[in-house]
Amino acid sequence: MSPPSLPWLSGNTHMLRHTHATELIRQGVPIEVVARLLTHRSSTTTSQTYVHLDVADVRAELARCGVWADSQAAR
């Protein structure tokens, strides 16, 4: 019997680690904690290789800190 087909997992399942790391950071989990969860020796590996933030993430964090106006964050 062959394993069930999971079309949403097509490609590399290792990408789930990258997605998980990015989502944890977006939720405010400290990079050191994310690194430990991924069993990395260094948080540098986690931040430089596994976390994929975009411009919207940066703007949202700046708005949260009060450095970026909310009207600018929506762009």
C-alpha positions as CSV (number, residue, x, y, z in Angstrom):
1,M,0.0,0.0,0.0
2,S,1.4,3.4,-1.0
3,P,1.2,6.4,1.3
4,P,-1.7,8.9,0.7
5,S,-1.1,11.7,-1.7
6,L,-0.9,15.1,-0.1
7,P,-0.9,17.6,-3.0
8,W,-0.5,20.6,-0.6
9,L,2.9,19.1,0.4
10,S,4.2,18.9,-3.1
11,G,7.8,19.8,-3.3
12,N,10.0,20.0,-0.3
13,T,8.6,19.4,3.1
14,H,11.6,21.1,4.6
15,M,9.9,24.4,3.5
16,L,7.5,23.8,6.4
17,R,10.4,24.5,8.8
18,H,10.9,27.9,7.0
19,T,7.2,28.7,7.1
20,H,7.0,27.7,10.8
21,A,10.0,29.9,11.7
22,T,8.6,32.9,9.9
23,E,5.1,32.5,11.4
24,L,6.6,32.2,14.9
25,I,8.6,35.4,14.4
26,R,5.5,37.2,13.1
27,Q,3.7,36.1,16.3
28,G,6.4,37.8,18.4
29,V,8.3,34.7,19.5
30,P,11.9,35.7,20.2
31,I,14.5,34.5,17.6
32,E,16.4,32.6,20.3
33,V,13.3,30.6,21.1
34,V,12.6,29.9,17.5
35,A,16.2,28.7,17.1
36,R,15.9,26.3,20.0
37,L,12.6,24.9,18.6
38,L,14.4,24.3,15.3
39,T,17.4,22.8,17.2
40,H,19.8,25.3,15.7
41,R,23.0,26.0,17.6
42,S,22.9,29.7,16.6
43,S,20.0,32.1,16.3
44,T,22.0,33.6,13.4
45,T,21.3,30.5,11.3
46,T,17.6,30.8,12.1
47,S,17.3,34.5,11.3
48,Q,19.5,34.5,8.1
49,T,18.3,31.2,6.6
50,Y,14.9,30.3,8.0
51,V,13.0,33.5,8.6
52,H,11.5,35.1,5.5
53,L,9.9,38.4,6.4
54,D,8.6,40.9,3.8
55,V,8.1,44.6,3.6
56,A,4.6,44.3,5.1
57,D,6.1,42.6,8.2
58,V,8.6,45.3,8.7
59,R,6.0,48.1,8.3
60,A,3.6,46.3,10.7
61,E,6.3,46.1,13.4
62,L,7.3,49.7,12.9
63,A,3.6,50.7,13.3
64,R,3.3,48.5,16.4
65,C,6.3,50.4,17.9
66,G,4.7,53.8,17.0
67,V,7.5,54.7,14.5
68,W,5.3,54.3,11.4
69,A,1.9,55.8,11.0
70,D,-0.9,53.2,10.5
71,S,-1.9,54.9,7.2
72,Q,1.6,54.3,5.9
73,A,1.5,50.6,7.1
74,A,-1.6,49.9,4.9
75,R,0.3,50.7,1.7
